[in-house]
C-alpha cells in the first residue's frame, strides 16, 4: 500500500485493498475483566513460558474470528501476558507466564471474522 501525493482526501492511497467491516465481521468488547481465579495451567504456549490460560466470554465470537486483545498499559509492558490470543466458540483465550494475583481489566478486544 503506497501513500499517494494527491491532496484529495478520497485518493490518499493507491494499490490498497480495504475490507469493509460490518457488524457481522467485527465484534468489539470493552472493559472485560478477568478474575485471578480464572487462570488455569495450560500447555498450549508453555514452550514460550506462557503456562497459564484464561477464558474470556465474548458473545458472538467463533473459531473463525481473529482476536486482537489490547491490555492496559501496565499489563502490556509487564512481560507477563502473551502477545497472542485465540478465539473459541463464545470467547477468547489469553495466556500469561504467572497467574495474576488480582482481577485485570482489558480495555479492548476486537475480533475480526475471517482475518
Secondary structure, 3 states (H helix, E strand, C coil): CEECCCCCCCCCEECCCCCCCCCCCEEEEEEEEECHHHCEEEEEEHHHCEEEEEEEECCCCCCCEEEEEECCHHHHHCCCEEEEEEEECCEEEEEECCCCCCCEEEEEEEEEECC
